[in-house]
Amino acid sequence: MKKKKNKKDYPKKSKINWKVVIYSFSGLIFLGLMFFIDWLFIIPAVIMMWLNQKEIMKK
């Protein structure tokens, strides 16, 4: 017999980490600027990636 899953079996929804969302979005913007305007926009994109990774690993 299969066991029915109760609501207790499902993981709780975690809160949205807005810092990670903002860092990711700004990193994507800098990557777009790198392709369309100047290749030097890769520097802030890498910085955003580093900050994002630092924030994710904090948990």
PDB file as gemmi writes it, atoms N, CA and C in Angstrom:
CRYST1    1.000    1.000    1.000  90.00  90.00  90.00 P 1                      
ATOM      1  N   MET A   1       0.828  -1.181   0.000  1.00  0.00           N  
ATOM      2  CA  MET A   1       0.000   0.000   0.000  1.00  0.00           C  
ATOM      3  C   MET A   1       0.874   1.247   0.000  1.00  0.00           C  
ATOM      4  N   LYS A   2       0.442   2.216  -0.771  1.00  0.00           N  
ATOM      5  CA  LYS A   2       1.183   3.472  -0.824  1.00  0.00           C  
ATOM      6  C   LYS A   2       0.744   4.386   0.309  1.00  0.00           C  
ATOM      7  N   LYS A   3       1.716   5.043   0.860  1.00  0.00           N  
ATOM      8  CA  LYS A   3       1.431   5.979   1.936  1.00  0.00           C  
ATOM      9  C   LYS A   3       1.035   7.323   1.336  1.00  0.00           C  
ATOM     10  N   LYS A   4      -0.051   7.877   1.821  1.00  0.00           N  
ATOM     11  CA  LYS A   4      -0.476   9.192   1.341  1.00  0.00           C  
ATOM     12  C   LYS A   4       0.385  10.257   2.003  1.00  0.00           C  
ATOM     13  N   LYS A   5       0.742  11.258   1.216  1.00  0.00           N  
ATOM     14  CA  LYS A   5       1.560  12.333   1.761  1.00  0.00           C  
ATOM     15  C   LYS A   5       0.665  13.379   2.416  1.00  0.00           C  
ATOM     16  N   ASN A   6       1.000  13.703   3.610  1.00  0.00           N  
ATOM     17  CA  ASN A   6       0.286  14.764   4.310  1.00  0.00           C  
ATOM     18  C   ASN A   6       0.956  16.090   4.020  1.00  0.00           C  
ATOM     19  N   LYS A   7       0.341  17.148   4.465  1.00  0.00           N  
ATOM     20  CA  LYS A   7       0.936  18.471   4.280  1.00  0.00           C  
ATOM     21  C   LYS A   7       2.252  18.585   5.039  1.00  0.00           C  
ATOM     22  N   LYS A   8       2.401  17.805   6.090  1.00  0.00           N  
ATOM     23  CA  LYS A   8       3.621  17.868   6.891  1.00  0.00           C  
ATOM     24  C   LYS A   8       4.830  17.306   6.142  1.00  0.00           C  
ATOM     25  N   ASP A   9       4.590  16.452   5.144  1.00  0.00           N  
ATOM     26  CA  ASP A   9       5.686  15.827   4.408  1.00  0.00           C  
ATOM     27  C   ASP A   9       6.353  16.770   3.407  1.00  0.00           C  
ATOM     28  N   TYR A  10       5.659  17.811   2.997  1.00  0.00           N  
ATOM     29  CA  TYR A  10       6.205  18.729   2.008  1.00  0.00           C  
ATOM     30  C   TYR A  10       7.092  19.765   2.689  1.00  0.00           C  
ATOM     31  N   PRO A  11       8.167  20.173   2.025  1.00  0.00           N  
ATOM     32  CA  PRO A  11       9.032  21.192   2.639  1.00  0.00           C  
ATOM     33  C   PRO A  11       8.329  22.543   2.681  1.00  0.00           C  
ATOM     34  N   LYS A  12       8.687  23.319   3.676  1.00  0.00           N  
ATOM     35  CA  LYS A  12       8.095  24.650   3.811  1.00  0.00           C  
ATOM     36  C   LYS A  12       8.646  25.572   2.736  1.00  0.00           C  
ATOM     37  N   LYS A  13       7.826  26.516   2.329  1.00  0.00           N  
ATOM     38  CA  LYS A  13       8.287  27.498   1.351  1.00  0.00           C  
ATOM     39  C   LYS A  13       9.247  28.460   2.035  1.00  0.00           C  
ATOM     40  N   SER A  14      10.378  28.686   1.397  1.00  0.00           N  
ATOM     41  CA  SER A  14      11.346  29.606   1.976  1.00  0.00           C  
ATOM     42  C   SER A  14      11.068  31.018   1.475  1.00  0.00           C  
ATOM     43  N   LYS A  15      11.525  31.971   2.251  1.00  0.00           N  
ATOM     44  CA  LYS A  15      11.332  33.365   1.868  1.00  0.00           C  
ATOM     45  C   LYS A  15      12.243  33.714   0.699  1.00  0.00           C  
ATOM     46  N   ILE A  16      11.812  34.661  -0.093  1.00  0.00           N  
ATOM     47  CA  ILE A  16      12.617  35.112  -1.230  1.00  0.00           C  
ATOM     48  C   ILE A  16      13.753  35.977  -0.711  1.00  0.00           C  
ATOM     49  N   ASN A  17      14.952  35.658  -1.136  1.00  0.00           N  
ATOM     50  CA  ASN A  17      16.118  36.454  -0.770  1.00  0.00           C  
ATOM     51  C   ASN A  17      16.267  37.548  -1.827  1.00  0.00           C  
ATOM     52  N   TRP A  18      15.823  38.742  -1.485  1.00  0.00           N  
ATOM     53  CA  TRP A  18      15.785  39.832  -2.461  1.00  0.00           C  
ATOM     54  C   TRP A  18      17.176  40.298  -2.863  1.00  0.00           C  
ATOM     55  N   LYS A  19      18.167  40.143  -1.980  1.00  0.00           N  
ATOM     56  CA  LYS A  19      19.537  40.506  -2.351  1.00  0.00           C  
ATOM     57  C   LYS A  19      20.012  39.659  -3.522  1.00  0.00           C  
ATOM     58  N   VAL A  20      19.734  38.366  -3.464  1.00  0.00           N  
ATOM     59  CA  VAL A  20      20.151  37.451  -4.525  1.00  0.00           C  
ATOM     60  C   VAL A  20      19.426  37.787  -5.822  1.00  0.00           C  
ATOM     61  N   VAL A  21      18.148  38.119  -5.727  1.00  0.00           N  
ATOM     62  CA  VAL A  21      17.371  38.471  -6.918  1.00  0.00           C  
ATOM     63  C   VAL A  21      17.925  39.736  -7.565  1.00  0.00           C  
ATOM     64  N   ILE A  22      18.227  40.742  -6.758  1.00  0.00           N  
ATOM     65  CA  ILE A  22      18.749  42.012  -7.289  1.00  0.00           C  
ATOM     66  C   ILE A  22      20.139  41.815  -7.886  1.00  0.00           C  
ATOM     67  N   TYR A  23      21.005  41.057  -7.198  1.00  0.00           N  
ATOM     68  CA  TYR A  23      22.340  40.795  -7.736  1.00  0.00           C  
ATOM     69  C   TYR A  23      22.265  40.038  -9.060  1.00  0.00           C  
ATOM     70  N   SER A  24      21.378  39.066  -9.142  1.00  0.00           N  
ATOM     71  CA  SER A  24      21.248  38.280 -10.373  1.00  0.00           C  
ATOM     72  C   SER A  24      20.731  39.137 -11.519  1.00  0.00           C  
ATOM     73  N   PHE A  25      19.719  39.940 -11.239  1.00  0.00           N  
ATOM     74  CA  PHE A  25      19.136  40.783 -12.280  1.00  0.00           C  
ATOM     75  C   PHE A  25      20.138  41.823 -12.778  1.00  0.00           C  
ATOM     76  N   SER A  26      20.864  42.456 -11.846  1.00  0.00           N  
ATOM     77  CA  SER A  26      21.849  43.451 -12.274  1.00  0.00           C  
ATOM     78  C   SER A  26      23.009  42.781 -13.016  1.00  0.00           C  
ATOM     79  N   GLY A  27      23.375  41.568 -12.627  1.00  0.00           N  
ATOM     80  CA  GLY A  27      24.411  40.838 -13.358  1.00  0.00           C  
ATOM     81  C   GLY A  27      23.988  40.545 -14.787  1.00  0.00           C  
ATOM     82  N   LEU A  28      22.714  40.174 -14.976  1.00  0.00           N  
ATOM     83  CA  LEU A  28      22.204  39.948 -16.333  1.00  0.00           C  
ATOM     84  C   LEU A  28      22.193  41.233 -17.151  1.00  0.00           C  
ATOM     85  N   ILE A  29      21.857  42.342 -16.516  1.00  0.00           N  
ATOM     86  CA  ILE A  29      21.877  43.632 -17.221  1.00  0.00           C  
ATOM     87  C   ILE A  29      23.297  43.962 -17.665  1.00  0.00           C  
ATOM     88  N   PHE A  30      24.268  43.758 -16.774  1.00  0.00           N  
ATOM     89  CA  PHE A  30      25.662  44.036 -17.141  1.00  0.00           C  
ATOM     90  C   PHE A  30      26.149  43.111 -18.252  1.00  0.00           C  
ATOM     91  N   LEU A  31      25.693  41.861 -18.266  1.00  0.00           N  
ATOM     92  CA  LEU A  31      26.067  40.965 -19.366  1.00  0.00           C  
ATOM     93  C   LEU A  31      25.481  41.447 -20.688  1.00  0.00           C  
ATOM     94  N   GLY A  32      24.248  41.927 -20.650  1.00  0.00           N  
ATOM     95  CA  GLY A  32      23.646  42.485 -21.866  1.00  0.00           C  
ATOM     96  C   GLY A  32      24.388  43.716 -22.343  1.00  0.00           C  
ATOM     97  N   LEU A  33      24.764  44.584 -21.407  1.00  0.00           N  
ATOM     98  CA  LEU A  33      25.540  45.769 -21.777  1.00  0.00           C  
ATOM     99  C   LEU A  33      26.896  45.378 -22.350  1.00  0.00           C  
ATOM    100  N   MET A  34      27.464  44.297 -21.835  1.00  0.00           N  
ATOM    101  CA  MET A  34      28.748  43.835 -22.350  1.00  0.00           C  
ATOM    102  C   MET A  34      28.630  43.429 -23.815  1.00  0.00           C  
ATOM    103  N   PHE A  35      27.555  42.735 -24.164  1.00  0.00           N  
ATOM    104  CA  PHE A  35      27.400  42.287 -25.546  1.00  0.00           C  
ATOM    105  C   PHE A  35      27.047  43.430 -26.490  1.00  0.00           C  
ATOM    106  N   PHE A  36      26.261  44.384 -26.026  1.00  0.00           N  
ATOM    107  CA  PHE A  36      25.754  45.410 -26.933  1.00  0.00           C  
ATOM    108  C   PHE A  36      26.550  46.711 -26.928  1.00  0.00           C  
ATOM    109  N   ILE A  37      27.248  47.028 -25.841  1.00  0.00           N  
ATOM    110  CA  ILE A  37      27.930  48.327 -25.776  1.00  0.00           C  
ATOM    111  C   ILE A  37      29.447  48.168 -25.734  1.00  0.00           C  
ATOM    112  N   ASP A  38      29.967  47.599 -24.652  1.00  0.00           N  
ATOM    113  CA  ASP A  38      31.423  47.519 -24.494  1.00  0.00           C  
ATOM    114  C   ASP A  38      31.770  46.289 -23.664  1.00  0.00           C  
ATOM    115  N   TRP A  39      32.874  45.648 -23.983  1.00  0.00           N  
ATOM    116  CA  TRP A  39      33.257  44.419 -23.313  1.00  0.00           C  
ATOM    117  C   TRP A  39      33.675  44.648 -21.863  1.00  0.00           C  
ATOM    118  N   LEU A  40      33.979  45.893 -21.478  1.00  0.00           N  
ATOM    119  CA  LEU A  40      34.417  46.178 -20.111  1.00  0.00           C  
ATOM    120  C   LEU A  40      33.296  46.029 -19.077  1.00  0.00           C  
ATOM    121  N   PHE A  41      32.051  45.889 -19.542  1.00  0.00           N  
ATOM    122  CA  PHE A  41      30.947  45.664 -18.607  1.00  0.00           C  
ATOM    123  C   PHE A  41      30.999  44.264 -17.995  1.00  0.00           C  
ATOM    124  N   ILE A  42      31.958  43.442 -18.418  1.00  0.00           N  
ATOM    125  CA  ILE A  42      32.117  42.117 -17.814  1.00  0.00           C  
ATOM    126  C   ILE A  42      32.626  42.243 -16.380  1.00  0.00           C  
ATOM    127  N   ILE A  43      33.349  43.312 -16.074  1.00  0.00           N  
ATOM    128  CA  ILE A  43      33.916  43.486 -14.731  1.00  0.00           C  
ATOM    129  C   ILE A  43      32.819  43.614 -13.668  1.00  0.00           C  
ATOM    130  N   PRO A  44      31.833  44.532 -13.833  1.00  0.00           N  
ATOM    131  CA  PRO A  44      30.767  44.562 -12.814  1.00  0.00           C  
ATOM    132  C   PRO A  44      29.907  43.302 -12.818  1.00  0.00           C  
ATOM    133  N   ALA A  45      29.795  42.622 -13.959  1.00  0.00           N  
ATOM    134  CA  ALA A  45      29.033  41.369 -13.990  1.00  0.00           C  
ATOM    135  C   ALA A  45      29.721  40.304 -13.140  1.00  0.00           C  
ATOM    136  N   VAL A  46      31.040  40.242 -13.212  1.00  0.00           N  
ATOM    137  CA  VAL A  46      31.791  39.280 -12.393  1.00  0.00           C  
ATOM    138  C   VAL A  46      31.691  39.648 -10.917  1.00  0.00           C  
ATOM    139  N   ILE A  47      31.727  40.943 -10.611  1.00  0.00           N  
ATOM    140  CA  ILE A  47      31.580  41.382  -9.219  1.00  0.00           C  
ATOM    141  C   ILE A  47      30.201  41.006  -8.689  1.00  0.00           C  
ATOM    142  N   MET A  48      29.162  41.202  -9.499  1.00  0.00           N  
ATOM    143  CA  MET A  48      27.803  40.820  -9.088  1.00  0.00           C  
ATOM    144  C   MET A  48      27.707  39.309  -8.875  1.00  0.00           C  
ATOM    145  N   MET A  49      28.368  38.540  -9.732  1.00  0.00           N  
ATOM    146  CA  MET A  49      28.360  37.086  -9.587  1.00  0.00           C  
ATOM    147  C   MET A  49      29.046  36.673  -8.283  1.00  0.00           C  
ATOM    148  N   TRP A  50      30.147  37.330  -7.961  1.00  0.00           N  
ATOM    149  CA  TRP A  50      30.874  37.036  -6.732  1.00  0.00           C  
ATOM    150  C   TRP A  50      30.039  37.388  -5.500  1.00  0.00           C  
ATOM    151  N   LEU A  51      29.392  38.569  -5.521  1.00  0.00           N  
ATOM    152  CA  LEU A  51      28.542  38.973  -4.402  1.00  0.00           C  
ATOM    153  C   LEU A  51      27.357  38.023  -4.235  1.00  0.00           C  
ATOM    154  N   ASN A  52      26.792  37.605  -5.358  1.00  0.00           N  
ATOM    155  CA  ASN A  52      25.660  36.691  -5.328  1.00  0.00           C  
ATOM    156  C   ASN A  52      26.069  35.348  -4.713  1.00  0.00           C  
ATOM    157  N   GLN A  53      27.210  34.830  -5.123  1.00  0.00           N  
ATOM    158  CA  GLN A  53      27.694  33.563  -4.583  1.00  0.00           C  
ATOM    159  C   GLN A  53      27.985  33.686  -3.095  1.00  0.00           C  
ATOM    160  N   LYS A  54      28.542  34.816  -2.695  1.00  0.00           N  
ATOM    161  CA  LYS A  54      28.839  35.062  -1.285  1.00  0.00           C  
ATOM    162  C   LYS A  54      27.549  35.089  -0.464  1.00  0.00           C  
ATOM    163  N   GLU A  55      26.509  35.712  -1.006  1.00  0.00           N  
ATOM    164  CA  GLU A  55      25.223  35.799  -0.312  1.00  0.00           C  
ATOM    165  C   GLU A  55      24.542  34.429  -0.229  1.00  0.00           C  
ATOM    166  N   ILE A  56      24.635  33.638  -1.287  1.00  0.00           N  
ATOM    167  CA  ILE A  56      24.006  32.314  -1.283  1.00  0.00           C  
ATOM    168  C   ILE A  56      24.714  31.388  -0.296  1.00  0.00           C  
ATOM    169  N   MET A  57      26.032  31.458  -0.229  1.00  0.00           N  
ATOM    170  CA  MET A  57      26.787  30.564   0.646  1.00  0.00           C  
ATOM    171  C   MET A  57      26.693  30.977   2.115  1.00  0.00           C  
ATOM    172  N   LYS A  58      26.148  32.163   2.390  1.00  0.00           N  
ATOM    173  CA  LYS A  58      26.011  32.639   3.760  1.00  0.00           C  
ATOM    174  C   LYS A  58      25.064  31.748   4.561  1.00  0.00           C  
ATOM    175  N   LYS A  59      24.054  31.212   3.896  1.00  0.00           N  
ATOM    176  CA  LYS A  59      23.082  30.351   4.580  1.00  0.00           C  
ATOM    177  C   LYS A  59      23.756  29.057   4.868  1.00  0.00           C  
TER     178      LYS A  59                                                      
END                                                                             
